[in-house]
């Protein structure tokens, strides 16, 4: 009986020791998991200043928003297809500053050169013939506006104008403007859209929403065609210029960007000072490793020596 009592006491002690060790191992493991999860959240503190440089080109998207761009030889019309092409192209742009300029009879800067692609996208969505106060098409004036009022005059290279238009112009000397762009070191990339042979009428709506077609003063309907000849002359006059005759086909502006702009020489913009928090997740990962190692060293059952 005495021996039985002694054995019972020893077994109770072993069971108690094992339970404590199991709880300790579990606590260490759970603590390690908690630290790993906390590290994944990337904790940071200690605000530090940092200088950031960005590299890229300055790219102005110059869009024709005259009423001729409402022609439906591209679905739903020339203007909407142009806007979709620009937004698709924007998905490929990284690091380049972009600007948006709309023109018809006069020219309006809708978005100055920026790295804020979200704001640029909103400006694209809002484009319509109403974005410009005067009708007509003055391509040459629009290019000169970009050269004088949008581009940074300090940069003599790394600048592009992507012009999307049907090429109709009202004596604004577009070829002369293209020559000025070339002399200023600005590359002119021209996208010509619209039916070049037969043309298309321009659909409009009256106050009641009834559809009608734009007419001339003599009552005849206006038919608008792609004027590819003047656009080709502009590209030739501009040093390094390029013309893409999309006509009524697909506009893959992203491919044009990849070929001509993405691989071109980049400008290094001015340094900007930003404030950021120093990440400290490494500390918590190290503590998690320590806890896991300690958990491996703890035995669930205490080893006993030989019984006498």
C-alpha positions as CSV (number, residue, x, y, z in Angstrom):
1,X,0.0,0.0,0.0
2,X,2.9,2.3,0.8
3,X,4.4,1.6,-2.6
4,X,1.1,2.3,-4.3
5,X,0.7,5.6,-2.6
6,X,4.2,6.7,-3.7
7,X,3.6,5.7,-7.3
8,X,0.3,7.7,-7.3
9,X,2.1,10.8,-6.1
10,X,4.8,10.5,-8.7
11,X,2.3,10.0,-11.5
12,X,0.4,13.1,-10.3
13,X,3.6,15.1,-10.4
14,X,4.4,13.9,-13.9
15,X,0.9,14.7,-15.2
16,X,1.1,18.2,-13.6
17,X,4.5,18.9,-15.1
18,X,3.3,17.7,-18.6
19,X,0.2,19.9,-18.5
20,X,2.3,23.0,-17.6
21,X,4.7,22.2,-20.4
22,X,1.9,21.7,-23.0
23,X,0.4,25.1,-22.0
24,X,3.8,26.7,-22.2
25,X,4.4,25.3,-25.7
26,X,1.0,26.4,-26.9
27,X,1.5,29.9,-25.5
28,X,4.8,30.2,-27.2
29,X,3.4,29.0,-30.5
30,X,0.4,31.2,-30.4
31,X,2.6,34.2,-29.5
32,X,4.8,33.5,-32.4
33,X,1.8,33.4,-34.8
34,X,0.5,36.6,-33.4
35,X,3.9,38.3,-34.0
36,X,4.0,37.1,-37.6
37,X,0.5,38.4,-38.3
38,X,1.5,41.7,-36.7
39,X,4.6,41.9,-38.8
40,X,2.6,41.2,-42.0
41,X,0.6,44.4,-41.2
42,X,4.0,46.2,-41.6
43,X,4.1,48.3,-38.4
44,X,6.1,51.5,-38.7
45,X,7.0,54.5,-36.7
46,X,9.8,57.1,-36.5
47,X,8.9,59.6,-39.2
48,X,11.9,60.3,-41.4
49,X,12.4,62.7,-44.4
50,X,13.3,61.2,-47.8
51,X,14.3,62.6,-51.2
52,X,12.5,61.1,-54.1
53,X,13.4,61.5,-57.8
54,X,11.1,60.5,-60.7
55,X,12.1,59.8,-64.3
56,X,9.9,60.0,-67.3
57,X,8.7,62.1,-70.2
58,X,6.1,64.8,-70.6
59,X,3.3,63.7,-72.7
60,X,0.4,65.9,-73.8
61,X,-2.8,64.2,-75.2
62,X,-4.2,66.8,-77.6
63,X,-7.8,65.8,-78.5
64,X,-10.0,67.3,-81.2
65,X,-13.5,67.8,-79.6
66,X,-15.1,69.6,-82.5
67,X,-18.5,68.5,-83.7
68,X,-17.0,66.6,-86.6
69,X,-15.7,64.2,-83.9
70,X,-19.3,63.2,-83.3
71,X,-19.4,61.4,-86.6
72,X,-20.3,57.7,-86.2
73,X,-17.8,56.1,-88.7
74,X,-16.3,54.8,-85.5
75,X,-18.6,53.3,-82.9
76,X,-20.1,55.0,-80.9
77,X,-18.4,58.0,-82.5
78,X,-14.9,59.4,-83.1
79,X,-14.6,61.3,-79.9
80,X,-15.7,58.5,-77.6
81,X,-13.4,56.0,-79.3
82,X,-10.6,58.5,-78.9
83,X,-11.3,58.9,-75.1
84,X,-11.4,55.1,-74.7
85,X,-8.0,54.8,-76.5
86,X,-6.4,57.4,-74.2
87,X,-7.7,55.6,-71.1
88,X,-6.4,52.3,-72.3
89,X,-3.1,53.9,-73.0
90,X,-3.0,55.3,-69.5
91,X,-2.9,51.8,-68.1
92,X,0.6,51.4,-69.6
93,X,2.0,54.7,-68.5
94,X,4.3,54.6,-65.5
95,X,6.4,57.6,-64.4
96,X,5.5,59.9,-67.3
97,X,3.8,63.2,-66.6
98,X,0.6,63.5,-68.7
99,X,-1.5,66.5,-69.7
100,X,-4.8,66.9,-71.5
101,X,-5.6,69.6,-73.9
102,X,-8.9,69.9,-75.8
103,X,-9.4,72.0,-78.9
104,X,-12.0,73.0,-81.5
105,X,-12.3,76.6,-82.5
106,X,-10.2,77.5,-79.5
107,X,-8.0,75.5,-77.1
108,X,-8.6,74.7,-73.4
109,X,-6.1,73.0,-71.0
110,X,-8.2,70.4,-69.2
111,X,-5.3,68.9,-67.2
112,X,-1.8,70.4,-66.8
113,X,1.1,68.1,-66.7
114,X,0.8,65.8,-63.7
115,X,1.6,62.4,-62.2
116,X,-2.0,62.2,-60.8
117,X,-3.4,59.7,-63.3
118,X,-6.7,59.6,-61.4
119,X,-7.3,63.3,-62.0
120,X,-6.3,62.9,-65.6
121,X,-8.8,60.1,-66.1
122,X,-11.6,62.2,-64.7
123,X,-10.7,65.0,-67.1
124,X,-10.9,62.6,-70.0
125,X,-14.4,61.4,-68.9
126,X,-15.7,64.9,-68.9
127,X,-14.6,65.7,-72.5
128,X,-17.3,66.7,-75.0
129,X,-17.8,69.3,-77.7
130,X,-19.1,71.6,-74.9
131,X,-15.6,71.5,-73.3
132,X,-14.6,74.2,-75.8
133,X,-16.6,77.4,-76.2
134,X,-16.1,78.0,-79.9
135,X,-16.8,75.7,-82.8
136,X,-14.5,74.9,-85.7
137,X,-11.1,73.2,-85.8
138,X,-7.9,75.0,-85.2
139,X,-5.2,72.4,-85.0
140,X,-2.2,74.8,-85.5
141,X,-3.4,77.0,-82.7
142,X,-3.8,74.0,-80.4
143,X,-0.2,72.9,-81.0
144,X,1.1,76.4,-80.4
145,X,-0.9,76.6,-77.1
146,X,0.8,73.4,-75.9
147,X,4.2,74.7,-76.8
148,X,3.7,78.1,-75.1
149,X,1.5,77.3,-72.1
150,X,1.7,73.6,-71.1
151,X,5.2,72.3,-71.6
152,X,8.0,73.2,-69.1
153,X,10.2,75.6,-71.1
154,X,13.3,74.4,-69.1
155,X,13.1,70.9,-70.6
156,X,14.4,70.9,-74.2
157,X,13.9,67.2,-74.7
158,X,11.7,64.3,-73.4
159,X,8.5,65.9,-74.7
160,X,5.7,64.4,-76.8
161,X,2.3,65.5,-78.2
162,X,-0.1,62.8,-79.1
163,X,-2.6,64.5,-81.4
164,X,-5.9,62.7,-82.1
165,X,-8.0,64.3,-84.8
166,X,-9.9,63.8,-88.1
167,X,-7.6,66.4,-89.6
168,X,-10.2,69.0,-90.6
169,X,-8.7,72.5,-90.1
170,X,-9.9,76.1,-90.6
171,X,-6.7,77.8,-91.8
172,X,-4.7,77.6,-88.5
173,X,-1.4,76.7,-90.3
174,X,-1.1,73.3,-88.8
175,X,2.0,72.3,-90.8
176,X,3.8,75.5,-89.6
177,X,2.9,74.6,-86.0
178,X,4.3,71.1,-86.5
179,X,7.6,72.7,-87.7
180,X,7.7,74.8,-84.6
181,X,7.1,71.8,-82.4
182,X,10.1,70.0,-84.1
183,X,12.3,73.0,-83.6
184,X,11.4,73.1,-79.9
185,X,12.4,69.4,-79.5
186,X,8.8,68.3,-79.2
187,X,7.9,65.1,-81.0
188,X,4.5,65.0,-82.7
189,X,2.6,61.7,-82.8
190,X,-0.5,62.0,-84.8
191,X,-3.5,59.6,-84.8
192,X,-5.8,60.2,-87.8
193,X,-9.4,58.9,-87.4
194,X,-12.5,58.9,-89.6
195,X,-13.6,57.7,-93.0
196,X,-11.2,59.1,-95.5
197,X,-13.2,58.2,-98.7
198,X,-16.9,58.7,-98.2
199,X,-17.0,60.6,-94.9
200,X,-20.0,60.7,-92.5
201,X,-22.7,63.1,-91.4
202,X,-22.6,64.7,-88.0
203,X,-25.6,63.7,-85.8
204,X,-26.9,66.2,-83.2
205,X,-29.9,66.5,-81.0
206,X,-32.3,69.4,-80.4
207,X,-33.7,70.6,-77.1
208,X,-36.4,67.8,-77.2
209,X,-33.8,65.1,-77.8
210,X,-34.8,64.7,-81.4
211,X,-31.9,63.6,-83.7
212,X,-30.9,65.7,-86.7
213,X,-27.8,66.2,-88.8
214,X,-25.6,69.3,-88.9
215,X,-26.3,71.5,-91.9
216,X,-24.5,74.2,-93.8
217,X,-25.9,77.7,-94.3
218,X,-27.3,76.7,-97.6
219,X,-29.3,73.9,-96.0
220,X,-27.2,71.0,-97.2
221,X,-25.9,68.4,-94.7
222,X,-22.3,68.5,-93.6
223,X,-20.2,65.4,-94.4
224,X,-16.9,65.1,-92.6
225,X,-13.9,63.1,-93.8
226,X,-10.5,62.3,-92.5
227,X,-8.0,64.7,-93.9
228,X,-5.0,62.4,-93.9
229,X,-3.0,64.5,-96.3
230,X,-2.5,67.5,-94.0
231,X,-1.8,65.1,-91.1
232,X,0.9,63.4,-93.1
233,X,2.5,66.7,-93.9
234,X,2.5,67.7,-90.3
235,X,4.2,64.5,-89.2
236,X,6.8,65.0,-92.0
237,X,7.4,68.6,-91.0
238,X,7.9,67.7,-87.3
239,X,11.4,66.4,-86.5
240,X,10.9,62.8,-85.4
241,X,7.1,63.0,-86.0
242,X,5.0,60.0,-86.8
243,X,1.5,59.5,-88.3
244,X,-0.8,56.6,-87.8
245,X,-3.7,56.4,-90.2
246,X,-6.3,54.6,-88.1
247,X,-9.2,55.7,-90.3
248,X,-12.2,53.6,-89.1
249,X,-10.1,50.8,-87.7
250,X,-9.0,49.9,-84.2
251,X,-7.0,52.5,-82.1
252,X,-4.3,50.7,-80.2
253,X,-2.8,53.8,-78.5
254,X,-1.1,51.6,-75.9
255,X,0.9,49.9,-78.6
256,X,1.9,53.3,-80.0
257,X,3.0,54.4,-76.5
258,X,5.0,51.2,-76.0
259,X,6.8,51.6,-79.3
260,X,7.6,55.3,-79.3
261,X,7.4,56.7,-75.8
262,X,8.0,54.0,-73.2
263,X,11.4,53.0,-74.7
264,X,12.5,56.6,-75.3
265,X,15.0,58.6,-73.3
266,X,13.6,59.8,-69.9
267,X,14.0,63.0,-68.0
268,X,14.9,63.1,-64.3
269,X,12.5,65.4,-62.6
270,X,13.5,67.6,-59.6
271,X,14.0,65.9,-56.2
272,X,11.0,66.1,-53.9
273,X,11.1,65.7,-50.1
274,X,8.6,63.4,-48.7
275,X,7.9,62.2,-45.2
276,X,7.6,58.5,-44.5
277,X,7.5,56.2,-41.5
278,X,10.3,53.7,-41.0
279,X,9.1,50.2,-41.2
280,X,9.8,48.0,-38.1
281,X,8.2,44.6,-39.1
282,X,11.7,43.0,-38.9
283,X,11.7,43.3,-35.1
284,X,8.4,41.3,-34.8
285,X,9.6,38.6,-37.2
286,X,12.8,38.2,-35.1
287,X,10.7,37.9,-31.9
288,X,8.5,35.3,-33.6
289,X,11.5,33.2,-34.6
290,X,12.8,33.4,-31.0
291,X,9.4,32.2,-29.6
292,X,9.3,29.3,-32.1
293,X,12.8,28.2,-31.2
294,X,11.9,28.3,-27.5
295,X,8.8,26.3,-28.2
296,X,10.9,23.6,-29.8
297,X,13.2,23.4,-26.7
298,X,10.2,22.8,-24.3
299,X,9.4,19.1,-23.8
300,X,5.8,18.2,-23.2
301,X,6.7,15.4,-20.7
302,X,9.5,15.7,-18.1
303,X,11.9,12.8,-18.4
304,X,12.4,10.8,-15.2
305,X,15.5,9.1,-14.1
306,X,15.6,5.2,-13.4
307,X,13.4,4.1,-10.5
308,X,15.0,2.1,-7.7
